[in-house]
Amino acid sequence: MDLRKYNNGMPLQLSLIDETKEVDEVKDRVFLTTEELAIRWRKSIKTIYNQRGRKQGAPFYKINGSVLYDLNDIIKYELDNFFNDKGAVNG
């Protein structure tokens, strides 16, 4: 899913994209740690741990014992869980 339409055509990932090169979707992925996600969402780290333990919250990867969140998955999760002033989901 290309999420650029939600940011006026600009990439939502933190990586720099050189338009002259081919984009490798796997290599150019940006991951957040649990601590970085907690800062982004203004939640405690323990809240993120608890959500993960209850199988709630954003999807994550567990690689060599480290828990990582793909930034594109986080953005999609945020958009899917956005409610406007009428309570309707925009996602």
BELVEN-V598714 format. One record per helix or strand. SS is the DSSP state (H for helix, E for strand). FROM is the first residue (numbers start at 1). TO is the last residue. If there is no record, write none. Layout:
ss=SS from=FROM to=TO
ss=SS from=FROM to=TO
This chain:
ss=H from=3 to=7
ss=E from=31 to=32
ss=H from=34 to=41
ss=H from=45 to=53
ss=E from=61 to=63
ss=E from=66 to=70
ss=H from=71 to=80
ss=E from=83 to=83
ss=E from=89 to=89
